[in-house]
Amino acid sequence: MNKRVLFILATSIAIMVIAGFFISTSKPGKAYPGVRQTKETDEIRKVIEASYAIEAKAGRVFDTSKFQVVFINDPRGGELSQSTVEFIESNNGYHKASYGYLDYKLAYFSWWEKGAIQLETLFTKVKNENRKMTKDEMRSLFDQQGRLAMPRLKGESVKKNLSFESIENKGDTAVAIFDDGPRTNQMILVKVENQWLIAGNKILSVHP
């Protein structure tokens, strides 16, 4: 098999395994020195923590029915990049005037589910036929943009302990900066009908 293909596959799988580990496990919680403890900041923190639990479950069974409980399409969350819009449209199969963070999350897990099922089907076929994967089968695991299909998460889902650096809310919008283990995130939340929902996220840094 082509060495370059094997290298890409091995690297991609390693990255996915690491990402899956961080999603499905937790580390000791830290204090929140930059967070003023109020009813609002407590509600914001709980919504973010709930989103990690919901996504961890979705990564195992691909049930996205609860995404609307924590995510929302709202322009206050920031404009999506053109590449993200194209990704959404390529997975949703429909077009509309504008998209938001909920659209992105639904499209991402739809893409993930398709790839996971494809992986499982192919691995089962290869195993039952007691042979190695062919080059064409290997290539079939990459989509048109060169993204490798990801396996579903395995094992028991463990509550994620996030370390919040700051939560600032002004009226019906809020910005939370927190460490989830592999990344430091800047998440934008909006308040709709007295409920905080996640409208956008920016990765500030990826930890080595």
Stockholm file with secondary structure:
# STOCKHOLM 1.0

chainA/1-208         MNKRVLFILATSIAIMVIAGFFISTSKPGKAYPGVRQTKETDEIRKVIEASYAIEAKAGRVFDTSKFQVVFINDPRGGELSQSTVEFIESNNGYHKASYGYLDYKLAYFSWWEKGAIQLETLFTKVKNENRKMTKDEMRSLFDQQGRLAMPRLKGESVKKNLSFESIENKGDTAVAIFDDGPRTNQMILVKVENQWLIAGNKILSVHP
#=GR chainA/1-208 SS CCHHHHHHHHHHHHHHHHHHHHHHCCCCCCCCTTCCCCHHHHHHHHHHHHHHHHHHHHHHHCCCTTHHHHBCCCGGGCCCCHHHHHHHHHHHSCCCSCCCHHHHHHHHHHHHHHHHHHHHHHHHHHHHTTCCCCHHHHHTTBCTTCCBCCCCCCSCCCCCCCEEEEEEEETTEEEEEEECSSEEEEEEEEEETTEEEEEEEEEEEECC
#=GC SS_cons         CCHHHHHHHHHHHHHHHHHHHHHHCCCCCCCCTTCCCCHHHHHHHHHHHHHHHHHHHHHHHCCCTTHHHHBCCCGGGCCCCHHHHHHHHHHHSCCCSCCCHHHHHHHHHHHHHHHHHHHHHHHHHHHHTTCCCCHHHHHTTBCTTCCBCCCCCCSCCCCCCCEEEEEEEETTEEEEEEECSSEEEEEEEEEETTEEEEEEEEEEEECC
//
